[in-house]
Amino acid sequence: MWRAARLFAFMGKVTALKLQARNKARVNVFIDGRFAFGLAKIEAARLRLGQELGEADIARLQAADAREQVHVRALNLLARRPRSEGEIRQYLQKHKVADTDIEKEIDRLRQSGLVDDQAFARLWVENRAAFRPRSQRALRAELKRKGVSTEVTKAALSQADDAASADQLAARRAKRLAGLPRPEFRRKLGDYLARRGFDSEVVKAAVDKAWQSLPADDD
């Protein structure tokens, strides 16, 4: 990009603005009849044919374009599912984005309401409770891996109930284990719950309740 800018150290006129063949979201900018650089369509829309650009103008446009490319990367990630700030940071770091640019992008996403760790953590806990129950300990570890702060995690878990989650999970799993003898049923269901982070007391209570809920002829 710097080489392109240096070619036009003196004033030059914009002579053409052409959509890129492979990426319709970007525009090729021609100055004095020659290709100069590419811009995001949103940035190129501010240019007009015949407009004069100097080296400082080109540097400013390219800097704005770089920020827009970072934003597009972040939006593409968010399009798949909600993300925590930590996940976005990790993703942009993986793509070699400078830390200062990452923080600017995170702030931009916050301002637009596209990233909100409190909402993310609440949604994560609610979805787990509905579809894949976990203990508070397991949920805490998951949110930590996603870069959610201790304070935000604590608030999101304030309404979580390990006993209720274990009972829900045990009831689902018990249907698959119903034909087993009691010792094997208890062992397999207990191991299943323990792997999801529930402590021994919660596991024992949930297993007992699940066993008692089976039809009497399975005893």
Buried (B, 14 or more C-beta within 10 A) or exposed (E): BEEBBEBBEEEBEBBBBEEEEEEEEBBBBBBBEEEBBBBBBBBBEEBEEEBEBBBEBBEEBBEBBBBBBBBBBBEEBBEEEBBBBBBBBBBBEEEEBEEEBBEBBBEBBEEEEBBBBBBBBBBBBEEBBEEEBBBBBBBBBBBEEBBBBEEBBEBBBEEBEBEEBBBBBBEEBBEEBBEBEEEEBBBBBBEBBBEBBBBEEBBBBBBEBBBEEBEEEBE
